[in-house]
Amino acid sequence: MESTSLPASIEVAAFENITHLLEERVAQTPERILFSIPQEDNSWQHVTAASFHSQVKSLAKGFIATGIGLGERIAFICKTRYEWTLIDFALFYAGAIMVPVYETSSASQIEWILNNSGASAIVIENDALKAKFQEVADAVPSIKQVWEMDKNALAELVEIGQSVHDQELETRRLSAGADDTATIIYTSGSFGKPKGCVLTHRNFIGLCRNIRVDIPEIIDQQGSATLLFITLAHVFARLISILAVYGGVRVGHAAPSKLLPLVGTFKPTFLLAVPRVFEKIYNGAEQKAELASKGKIFRAAARVAVSHSIALDNGHVPFLMKLRFMLFDFLVFSKLRKLLGGRVRYAVSGSAPLSSYLGHFYRSLGVKILEGYGLTETTAPLSVNLPHKFKIGTVGPVLPGTSVRIAPDGELLVKGIGVFKEYWRDPELTAKSFTSDGYFHTGDHAVIDSDGYIKITGRKKEIIVTAGGKNIAPTVLEDPLRAHPVIGQAVVVGEKRPFIGALITLDAEMLPLWLKNHDEDPGMSLAEAAQNPTVRAGVQRAIDRANKSVSRAESIRKFTILPLEFTEASGHLTPKLSIKRENILRDFEADITTLYGGEAPQQ
């Protein structure tokens, strides 16, 4: 297929803004628990819709009392926690525009975003983040007010706001319409400086209302709950946080390092994550089984799980396979379900492809991973697999209110309710990013199958053209490599080179356990492991498996293991753990040249 579309199930009225979603929720179920806040003893303090509504209004009055005007941009730097969504809605009620900043951003990135957005004030979580801001504060003259959350700033704002009348707040709340700016979210900067994406109230409302209709199995279920651990500064988690308020889904928050300890007591029904999380859960379980001399049992169970899921797709599960599946479900799968809290039925995954192997494995585990696709410019998802319309290896059909088509060069183009308004203060880039008939250039290559399911085949800017003229999408090789337990990241190289190579980093968290399971010293450093014959043999086996999915001309012939990790702090990963390819190719140019015997790329 060259195109596919689906009309919106629900239209957005011109007068509506995001505050109407909370008003509707409070009117319908004021006593429904919307949030659970983790306590020191791993218990949870609950917040009802009515209580959240009251807190939002009180904080919004505080912002108004300090002189924040309609349409002013307010920057916000904070990790994922309850107060994130509280401040988000308070700014909506005050008629202001939030500019979220990743808490992992460097001082120079913070300076760029604050100056480019013209933010007049900033809310900062703690001393560490404030110190980072203060490095560039003199270079950001537009910031007139700074509030530090951990220094009691929110309580002080509530106190100041008592002088603001309810009618003034209501006037502010109703000031924005559907097509007015709701937020400016900056892209993670994989290519060049972050770009400010102007998202409207219509973008969020339209998606929330239509997603709720499209996936009632997840949103409209008694006791529906999710534990957010990805950063709320990212559009994906931000949309889900607003959707949860509208849909009455209970939300908890956790740092990624505390996910597994908290998930058992919170007991979510669905999760949001990037593929790396699912890979780490699987790899961790496999390596722990290996340590307990049960590795063969785990791998046999995994093979049966994948075969069982594929058989379900084919419409028939053989009797003997059913028996083996029931045995492994008791011995292995039930324990993994318990690890995830025992109630998770669905997970939504984005940002990178999930291997079909893991998709089938988790499905037989009882967790359907619904892969979706979207960008900051599309307010997160433009397509997603549905519980009742589900095809592993794709990013699903389009959401209601969305149209896509494939351009002659294979690029995916999109138009619809989630597509952003413009790039902030960059009309030239905005104009270049849309076709003459209003479709947005996603920058990704894709195909649409006969059932309307979309499959992303690679990033347009990342296509490698070898010296022999072969066009190669690196993710086809990188994604299966990253799934190996000892590999942290894989970056395929070969632009204007005679063959394809790869830069490999090791997973420092998984490495000691993997080494121990292979009778090697678990205490060796990354530099030592990079040269270790057993490690290199393990990486080679992973490359051999990945190469089976491509032709010889596309296969990885040589690799080098770098004695370090790619991180956000080093400038090599985005906050959603995607690689910053341009930065890596620049910073490790010498290693790439060495990989090719010291020869420069052909011109």
Residue pairs with C-beta under 8 A, 6 or more apart in sequence:
1 448
1 449
1 450
1 452
2 405
2 406
2 448
3 403
3 404
3 405
3 406
3 448
4 397
4 398
4 403
4 404
4 405
4 448
4 452
4 454
5 398
5 402
5 403
5 404
6 397
6 398
6 399
6 400
6 401
6 402
6 403
7 400
7 401
8 206
8 210
8 400
8 401
8 417
9 209
9 210
9 213
9 214
9 400
9 401
10 206
10 209
10 210
10 213
10 400
11 206
12 178
12 202
12 205
12 206
12 209
12 417
13 178
14 177
14 178
14 179
15 174
15 177
15 178
16 177
16 178
16 201
16 202
16 205
17 92
17 173
17 174
17 176
17 177
17 178
17 180
17 182
17 201
17 205
18 89
18 92
18 182
18 201
18 204
18 205
18 242
19 89
19 92
19 93
19 173
19 174
20 205
21 205
21 208
21 242
21 245
21 246
22 49
22 52
22 53
22 56
22 89
22 245
22 246
23 53
24 246
25 32
25 34
25 49
25 245
25 246
25 248
26 49
26 50
26 53
28 248
29 49
29 248
30 48
30 49
30 50
30 53
31 48
31 49
31 50
32 48
32 49
32 248
33 46
33 47
33 48
33 49
33 250
34 47
34 48
34 49
34 52
34 244
34 245
34 248
34 249
34 250
34 251
35 46
35 47
35 52
35 82
35 85
35 250
35 251
35 252
36 44
36 45
36 46
36 47
36 225
36 250
36 251
36 252
36 266
37 44
37 45
37 46
37 47
37 82
37 252
37 253
38 44
38 252
38 253
38 254
38 262
38 266
39 45
42 261
42 262
42 265
43 265
44 252
44 265
44 266
47 55
47 82
49 245
49 248
52 86
52 89
52 245
55 86
56 86
56 89
56 90
56 93
57 90
57 93
57 169
58 158
58 161
59 86
59 87
59 90
59 154
59 157
59 158
59 161
60 89
60 90
60 91
60 92
60 93
60 94
60 161
60 169
60 172
60 173
61 94
61 158
61 161
61 162
61 163
61 164
61 169
62 90
62 154
62 156
62 157
62 158
62 159
62 160
62 161
62 164
63 74
63 90
63 91
63 94
63 96
63 157
63 161
64 94
64 161
64 164
64 168
64 169
64 172
65 157
65 160
65 161
65 163
65 164
66 121
66 145
66 157
66 160
68 74
68 94
68 96
68 120
68 121
69 95
69 96
70 95
70 96
70 172
70 175
71 95
71 96
71 97
71 180
71 181
72 96
72 97
72 120
72 121
73 96
73 97
73 98
73 99
73 117
73 118
73 119
73 120
73 184
74 91
74 96
74 97
74 98
74 99
74 119
74 120
74 121
74 122
74 123
75 98
75 99
75 100
75 101
75 113
75 114
75 117
75 119
75 121
75 122
75 123
75 143
76 84
76 87
76 88
76 98
76 99
76 100
76 101
76 122
76 123
76 233
77 100
77 101
77 102
77 103
77 105
77 110
77 122
77 123
77 124
77 125
77 129
77 133
77 233
78 84
78 87
78 103
78 123
78 124
78 125
78 129
78 149
78 232
79 103
79 125
79 231
79 255
80 228
80 229
80 230
80 231
80 232
80 237
80 253
80 254
80 255
81 253
82 253
83 149
83 154
84 232
84 241
84 253
85 232
85 241
85 242
85 245
85 251
86 154
87 98
87 123
87 154
88 98
88 232
88 238
88 241
88 242
89 245
91 97
91 98
92 173
92 176
92 182
93 169
93 172
93 173
94 169
94 172
95 172
95 173
95 175
95 176
97 181
97 182
97 183
97 184
98 183
98 184
99 113
99 114
99 117
99 119
99 183
99 184
99 185
99 186
99 196
100 183
100 185
100 186
100 232
100 233
100 238
101 109
101 110
101 113
101 114
101 186
101 233
102 109
102 188
102 231
102 233
102 234
102 568
102 575
103 125
103 129
103 231
103 233
104 231
104 568
104 569
104 575
105 113
105 132
106 132
106 569
106 571
107 132
107 133
107 135
107 136
108 136
109 189
109 194
110 132
110 133
110 136
111 136
111 139
111 140
112 193
112 194
113 119
113 186
113 194
113 196
114 122
114 136
114 140
114 142
114 143
115 139
115 140
115 142
116 186
116 196
116 424
116 425
117 184
117 186
117 196
117 424
118 142
119 140
119 142
119 143
120 142
120 143
120 144
120 145
121 143
121 144
121 145
121 146
121 147
122 133
122 143
122 145
122 146
122 147
123 147
123 149
123 153
124 130
124 133
124 146
124 147
124 148
124 149
125 148
125 149
125 150
126 148
126 149
126 150
127 148
127 150
130 146
130 148
133 146
137 143
147 153
147 154
147 157
176 182
176 201
177 201
178 200
178 201
178 202
178 205
179 200
179 201
179 202
179 421
180 200
180 201
181 198
181 199
181 200
181 421
182 199
182 200
182 201
182 203
182 204
183 199
183 238
184 196
184 197
184 198
184 199
184 424
185 196
185 197
185 199
185 233
185 235
185 238
185 376
186 194
186 195
186 196
186 197
186 376
187 194
187 195
187 197
187 376
187 377
188 194
188 234
188 376
188 574
188 575
188 576
188 578
189 574
189 580
190 574
190 578
190 580
190 581
190 582
191 461
191 582
192 582
195 423
195 424
195 426
195 429
196 423
196 424
196 425
196 426
197 235
197 376
197 377
197 420
197 423
197 424
198 420
198 421
198 422
198 423
198 424
199 235
199 379
199 420
199 421
200 420
200 421
202 417
203 379
203 417
203 418
203 419
203 420
203 421
204 239
204 242
204 379
206 401
206 417
206 418
207 239
207 243
207 379
207 380
207 381
207 399
207 401
207 417
207 418
208 239
208 242
208 243
208 246
208 247
209 246
210 399
210 400
210 401
210 417
211 219
211 243
211 381
211 399
212 219
212 220
212 243
212 246
212 247
213 400
214 386
214 399
214 400
215 384
215 386
215 387
217 346
217 387
217 388
218 224
218 269
218 270
218 346
218 387
219 243
219 247
219 249
220 247
221 269
223 250
223 269
224 247
224 248
224 249
224 250
224 269
224 270
225 249
225 250
225 251
225 252
225 266
225 267
225 268
225 269
225 270
225 343
226 240
226 244
226 249
226 250
226 251
226 252
226 268
226 269
226 270
226 271
226 272
227 251
227 252
227 253
227 254
227 259
227 262
227 263
227 266
227 268
227 271
228 237
228 240
228 241
228 251
228 252
228 253
228 254
228 272
229 253
229 254
229 255
229 256
229 259
229 273
230 236
230 237
230 256
230 272
230 273
230 274
230 576
231 237
231 575
231 576
232 238
232 241
233 575
234 575
234 576
235 374
235 375
235 376
235 379
235 380
236 272
236 350
236 351
236 374
236 380
236 381
236 576
237 272
238 380
239 379
239 380
239 381
240 272
240 348
240 380
241 251
243 249
244 250
244 251
252 262
252 266
252 268
254 262
254 263
254 266
256 277
260 339
263 339
263 340
263 341
264 338
264 339
264 341
264 342
265 341
266 341
267 341
267 342
267 343
268 340
268 341
268 343
268 344
269 343
269 344
269 345
269 346
270 344
270 345
270 346
270 347
270 348
271 340
271 344
271 346
271 347
271 348
272 347
272 348
272 349
273 347
273 348
273 349
274 349
274 350
274 351
274 352
274 576
274 577
275 349
275 351
275 352
275 353
275 354
275 355
275 358
275 479
275 482
276 352
276 482
276 577
278 347
278 349
278 354
278 358
278 362
278 369
279 355
279 358
279 482
279 483
280 509
280 510
281 336
281 339
281 340
282 302
282 358
282 361
282 483
283 483
283 484
283 485
283 507
283 510
284 510
284 513
285 298
285 336
285 339
286 295
286 298
286 299
286 302
286 485
287 485
287 510
287 513
287 514
287 517
288 513
289 295
289 297
289 298
290 298
290 517
291 513
291 516
291 517
295 517
297 331
297 332
298 332
300 328
301 328
301 331
301 332
301 333
302 361
304 321
304 324
304 325
304 328
304 364
305 325
305 328
305 333
305 360
305 361
305 364
305 365
306 357
306 360
306 361
306 364
307 321
308 317
308 321
308 325
308 360
308 364
309 359
309 360
309 361
309 363
309 364
309 392
310 360
311 317
311 318
311 321
312 363
313 392
317 325
325 364
333 364
333 365
333 366
336 365
337 344
337 365
337 366
337 367
340 367
344 366
344 367
345 366
345 367
345 368
346 367
346 368
346 369
346 370
346 387
347 362
347 367
347 368
347 369
347 370
348 369
348 370
348 372
348 384
349 369
349 370
349 371
349 372
350 371
350 372
350 373
350 374
350 380
350 381
351 576
351 577
351 578
352 475
352 479
352 578
353 371
353 456
353 475
353 479
354 369
354 371
355 479
355 480
355 483
356 392
356 393
357 483
358 369
358 483
359 369
359 371
359 392
359 393
360 392
362 368
362 369
363 369
363 392
368 385
368 387
368 390
370 384
370 385
370 386
370 387
370 390
370 396
371 384
371 385
371 392
371 394
371 395
371 396
372 380
372 381
372 383
372 384
372 385
372 395
372 396
373 381
373 382
373 383
373 384
373 395
373 396
373 444
373 454
373 456
374 380
374 381
374 382
374 383
374 418
375 382
375 442
376 420
377 419
377 420
377 433
377 440
377 442
378 414
378 416
378 418
378 419
378 420
378 440
378 442
379 418
379 419
379 420
380 418
381 399
381 418
382 398
382 399
382 402
382 404
382 414
382 416
382 418
382 419
383 395
383 396
383 397
383 398
383 399
383 402
383 404
383 454
384 395
384 396
384 399
385 391
385 394
385 395
385 396
385 397
385 453
386 396
386 397
389 396
389 397
390 396
391 449
391 451
391 453
393 455
394 449
394 453
394 454
394 455
395 453
395 454
395 455
395 456
396 453
396 454
397 451
397 452
397 453
397 454
398 404
398 416
398 452
398 454
399 416
399 417
399 418
400 417
401 416
401 417
401 418
402 414
402 415
402 416
402 417
402 418
403 414
403 415
403 416
403 439
404 412
404 413
404 414
404 415
404 446
404 448
404 454
405 412
405 413
405 439
406 412
406 413
406 446
406 447
406 448
407 413
407 441
409 445
409 460
410 445
410 446
410 447
410 457
411 441
411 442
411 443
411 444
411 445
411 446
411 460
412 442
412 444
412 445
412 446
412 454
412 456
413 435
413 439
413 440
413 441
413 442
414 439
414 440
414 442
415 438
415 439
415 440
419 440
420 440
422 430
423 429
423 430
423 433
433 440
433 441
434 440
434 441
435 441
443 459
443 460
443 461
444 456
444 457
444 458
444 459
444 460
445 456
445 457
445 458
445 459
445 460
445 463
445 473
446 454
446 455
446 456
446 457
447 454
447 455
447 457
448 454
448 455
449 455
457 473
457 476
458 473
458 474
458 475
458 476
459 473
459 475
462 473
462 474
462 475
462 581
463 471
463 472
463 473
464 471
464 472
464 473
464 474
464 492
464 493
464 494
464 495
464 500
465 471
465 472
465 495
465 496
466 472
466 494
466 495
466 496
466 497
466 498
466 499
466 500
466 553
467 496
467 497
467 498
467 601
467 602
468 498
468 553
470 553
470 554
472 492
472 494
472 500
472 550
472 554
474 491
474 492
474 581
476 549
476 550
476 554
477 490
477 492
477 500
477 502
477 546
477 547
477 549
477 550
477 554
477 555
477 556
478 490
478 491
478 492
478 502
478 579
480 542
480 545
480 546
480 549
481 487
481 490
481 502
481 504
481 542
481 543
481 546
482 488
482 489
482 490
484 538
484 539
484 542
485 507
485 510
485 514
486 506
486 507
486 510
486 511
486 514
486 535
486 538
486 539
486 542
487 504
487 505
487 506
487 507
487 539
487 542
488 505
488 506
488 507
488 508
488 565
488 566
489 504
489 505
489 565
489 566
489 573
489 579
490 502
490 503
490 504
490 505
491 502
491 503
491 579
491 581
491 584
491 585
492 500
492 501
492 502
492 556
493 500
493 501
493 502
493 503
493 585
493 592
493 595
494 500
494 501
495 601
496 601
496 602
496 603
497 596
497 601
497 602
498 596
498 602
499 557
499 558
500 554
500 555
500 556
500 557
501 556
501 557
501 558
501 559
501 560
501 592
501 595
501 596
502 543
502 556
502 558
502 559
502 560
503 559
503 560
503 562
503 584
503 588
503 591
503 592
503 595
504 539
504 559
504 560
504 561
504 562
505 561
505 562
505 564
505 565
505 566
506 526
506 529
506 530
506 535
506 561
506 565
508 526
508 565
511 522
511 526
511 529
512 522
512 523
513 522
514 538
515 521
515 522
515 524
515 529
515 534
515 535
516 522
518 534
518 538
520 532
520 534
520 535
524 532
525 563
526 563
526 564
526 565
527 563
529 535
529 561
529 563
530 561
530 562
530 563
531 561
535 561
536 561
539 559
539 561
540 559
543 556
543 559
546 556
547 555
547 556
558 595
558 596
559 595
560 591
560 594
560 595
562 588
562 591
564 570
566 572
566 573
566 579
566 584
567 573
568 574
568 575
571 580
571 583
571 587
572 579
572 580
572 583
572 584
572 587
573 579
573 580
574 580
585 592
593 599
593 600
